[in-house]
């Protein structure tokens, strides 16, 4: 179990860092079988900051590994990271990814039965829906 209480899950011989990530893998497999997407890949790594040296100190490169790459029929690629919760480190890596790759779509998705389509929703959309629901409840 990780520090975020995630248990590793193995499906099709692939070990995922969380149950939610494994569930998204099954979701993508179904989408591929139904012909909704062309294909998908796992664990795509991007270099955000190359290794460098400052004085006598060496710094290793900083990378960001997204959980999935979805290959659509039109030739576009969409990068997906499955998130149960945001962390400060994750937010910074996402910001660096977006800065260095302005033309590559990166989405953070999470599972939500209440708000999600097929059970899945963009993390930013979920935050907004929850915020709106809280405001609505406060005004009642």
C-alpha angles and dihedrals in degrees: 000000000000127000088266090056093251118150119211113245128198122210125167088356091302118120115216126197093233144015089245092055090050090050090052089052089055089047091053092047089055092047090052092048090051091050094243091125131025097225144315138222134209135233103001111190125212126188110230101174123014121229112274144171129231113187107312094337121097122204123201121228120274116230138182120209116199118206099230143012113205116206111206126204093248091061097259124130125213123194119216131193116188110219131185090181139357121252128195090242092050093050091051093049091049090051091050091047091052091047094052096037107037092160097049115089113228120183130184110211133188137181120263123162091187099050107013131101107232083358093297130102138172107264093230091051091050092052090051094048092049091047091050092048091050091051091048092050091049091053094053 
